[in-house]
Amino acid sequence: MGKSKLFEKLRKAFNQLIEGITTKELSEKDLSDKLWDFQLALIEGDVAVPVAEEISNKVKEKLSGQKIKRFEDVTPLIKKTLRESLIELFSVSNPLDLVEKVKEKRAKGEPYVIVFFGVNGVGKTTTIAKLAKYFMDKGLSVVLACSDTFRAGAEEQLEFHAKRIGAKMIKHRYGADPAAVAYDAVAYARSKGINVVLIDTAGRMQTDRDLMDELKKIVKVIRPDLSVFVGDALTGNDAVDQAQKFMNDVGFDAVILTKVDADVRGGAAISIASVTRKPIIFLGVGQRYEDLIPFTPKWIIDKVVPD
């Protein structure tokens, strides 16, 4: 994975911050001046302006008034403070152990139902196939549902993946009611004892009111255990705007970011976690089915703040 420009800028700003601390007591004014470059680096890396300000303010609040002994190396203190501030940012919601959640639901005789939202082109359908493979590798059975009944080729695309990974797929004719497809998939899983239902929906712009209402109908009909927003890390602040709009109009419980392996900025993960206050659960890091990795805050933090 190539180095992110955001991470490179942050490391440079981080080192400048350390080099600029020479006083015996860290004052708010001095920290404000020193943290400005750090905040700019965040913004240039597609971190939303309010989020960059939030991170800088957290660091300033924690460091202000700290006593520095003569000849003391302030590097460990600065690193510790930055890491703590980012950990707090990513700890806005409890992480999800999906496998455990599925097993708990299965113990009640019910399938675990996940529905996916996102705009066109983010890799939502491929991500669903990757997650299906992830569950199947854990010994869980999966059925896929194509509730994208409008886009030409949508059923064929999902069916291609289903056949490759060996999963059952439920579909209706094009133009059918997407909520009915989702309902039938859940009923099928319940009758066959299948553990997980993954529901693909039509990719849409977040400004399309009719299609947003369609998503609300799917959610109302099937009452999913988990609703997931799939965002493209390469789109930076656009992904943040999309996530915020989907959050306000439909609501979701978690985030999966795709194309992280090609991301040259890196700010989307930081911004989405802060803006939505929802956990990022997986990262797409390649084209293979295996290229979906569980997200941990440490993955980002280790790149932003060097050990």
N, C-alpha and C positions, 0 to 999 in steps of 0.2 A: 504494500500500500504506500503510495507516494506521500511525502511530507505535506501537511496542510499549511497553506500560507498563514492561516489564522494562528496555528500553533507556533510557527516560526516568529511571527510578529509578537505574540504574547511572550515567548521566551526572551526575545530582545527587550521588550518593555519591562519584563520581570527583572532582568539583569540590571537594566538602567535604574529601576526602582531601588534595588539593593545597593548599588554603587552610590546612589544619591542620599542614602541615610547615613548621616555623619554626626547628628546631634545626640545628646545624652537622653533627651526625652522626645518622643515622636509627637509633634504638634499636629493639630487638625489642618492648619494652613499648609505646613510643609507636605503633609500627606496628600492634600488636595492637588497641589502642584505636581507631585511625583506620579500620582495615579491618573493624571489626565492622559498621558501617553498610553497607559495601560487600557484606559477606557476607549480611546480612539482605535487601538488595535482590535479590541472586541468588535467595535462598530464596523471597521473595515473588513472584518471576517464574517459579516452577515449576522452578527448578534444584534438583535433589535435594540434601539437606543435606550428604551426604558430598562431593559434587562442589563445592558452594560452599566447603566447608572446604578442599578440595584447592586450589582456585584461590587463595583467600586465603593459604594457607600458602606456595604457590609465590611469590606476590608478596612476602610478608614475607621469605622466604628470600633472594630476589634483592636486596631493598632494604636489609636489615639491615646496618648497618656502613658504608653508603655515606656518603662525606664530602660535605658541602654547603658550598660557598664562600659567603662573606658576599655578600648581595644576589643570589645566583645564583637564577635561575628554575628551580625543580625540576620544572616541568610536563613538559618533554621526557623527563626521566628516568622519571617516574611512567608516562607514556604508553608509553614504550618497554618498560618492565618488564611492564605489563599486557598489552600486545600479545604479547610473547614468551611469557608464561604461557599465554595462550589459544591461541597457535600450537602450543605443545607439546601442549596438550590435544587439538587436532584433528589432530595428526601422529602419532597412535597406530598408524596403519596406512598403508601406501602407497596413494595415490589410484589409482583404476582408470580406465584409458583403455579403455572398453568397445569402441569402434569398432576399436581396434587389436587387442584380444583376439579379437574376432570374425574379423578378417582372418587372424590367426595360425591360428585353428582351421580356417578355411575352406581355407587353404593346405594343410592336412593332409587335406582332403576330408571334413571333418566339420562339422556345424552346431554353433553355440555355443548351449548350453541354459541357460536361466534359469528358476528356479522362484520363485514369490512366496508369502510367508506374511503373515498378519495377521488381526486380529479383524474381526468384522462392522462395516460402516459406515465404514471408514477411507478408502474410495475406491480400493481395490486394483485392481478391474477397470478402472476409468477410467485409473488410472496405467499399467496394462499397455498399454492402447490408446495412451496418450501416448508411452510408450517405443517402441512399435512404429512410430509415426509418426516419432519421432526417428531410428530406425535407417533407415527407408525414405527419409527426407530425405537421409541420408548415402549413398544408393545401394545399401543392403543389402536383401535379401529376407527376409520374416518370415512365420512361421506361428504362429497362436495355438492353444493347447490349453485346452479347458474341462475341467479335472479337478475342478471343483465340480459333482458329479453329484447333489447332494442338495437344494440350495436351489432352490425354485420360481422360475423366471425367470432363473436364472444363465446358462444356455446362450443364451437370447434376448438377454440384456444384452450378453454378449461378442460374439455374432453381429452385433448391431446395430453395434457399434464396428468389427468386422472389415469389414463391408460399407462403412461410411463411409470408412475409410482405405484400402480395397482390399487387404486381407490375407486369406489363406486361414485357415480355422479348422477344427480337428479336434474332433469331439464324439462321444459315444456316447449311448445312451438314459439317462434319469434312473435312478439307482440302480446304474449300472454301476460297475465298479472304477475309481476315479480313477487308480490307477497304470497301468492298461491304456490309458487315454486318453493319458496322458503318453508312454507307450512308443510308441504308434502315431504320435503327432505327431513324435517324434524319428525314427522309421523313415521317415515320409513326407518329412521334411526331407532326410534322408540320400539318399533315392531320387531326389528332385527337385532336389537341389543348392541347397536353400534355406539361407540363411546363419544365421538366428537362429530359435530356438524359445522362445516365451514361454508359460509354463504358469501358468494361474490355478488356485488351489486354494480350497477352501471356507473362507470366513471363519469363524473359531471363537474361542471364549473360550480363553484360555491355560490354563484349569483343566480343559478337556475332555480327559480322558486318552485315550479311544478315538479321537478325531479327531486328537490329537497323534500317536498311533501310526500313523494313516493317512498323515500327513505323512512320518513316518520311512520308511514303505514306499515312497512315491513317490520319495524321495531315494535309497533303496537300489536301486530298479529302474532309474532313469534316470541316476543319478550326474551331476547337473547341474554345469556349469562354474561356476555362480554361484547362490547362494541369497540372496534379498533379503527383508528384513523391511520391510513397509510400515506406517508409523505415522502417526497423526493428530496434528499439532502442537497442535491445540486441546485435546487431552486431557491435556497437561502430564505430570505425574508418572505418570498411568495409562499413558501411552505408554512411559515408562521401565520400569515394572513389566512390561508386556507384552513389551517387547523382551528384558528379562532372562530372563523365563520361556521365551520361544521360543529364546533363545540356549542356555539350559541343557538344554532338552528335545530340540530338533531341531538347533540350530546354524544360523547364517547367516553370510554373508560381507560383506554391505553393507546399507545402510539407505536408504530413500527416505521423506522426510517430506512428507505432503500437507497441504493447507489452510493453508500458511504465510502466504498473503496475508490470511487472516482471523485470524491468531494475534495476540492482544492481550497475551500474556505473553512468549513467545519462549524459554522455558527448555528446551524439549524437545530442541532440537538440541545444546545444550551438554551436557545430562545424558546423552543417549543415546550421544554420542561418547565420553564418559568412562567410562560404565558398561559398554558393550559392547566398547570398544576396536576397533570396526569403522568403516570410512569411511562417511560420508553421501555418496551419489553424486549424488542429484537432489533438488530441491525442487518440489513442486506449488504453483503460484502463481496458479491460476485454473481456469476450466472448459474453456477451449479445448484442443485437442490440442497446440497450440504452448506451452501454459503449464506446461512442465516444463523447469526450468533446471538445468544442472550446478551442483552445490554446490562452493563454495570457502570455506575458512576466512575469507578476507577479507570475505565477505558478512556474516558475523556480527561479526567483530572491528571492522569499520568502524562498526558500529552501537553496539557496546559502548564502544569507546574512540574518542572524537572525534579527528579529525586536528588 
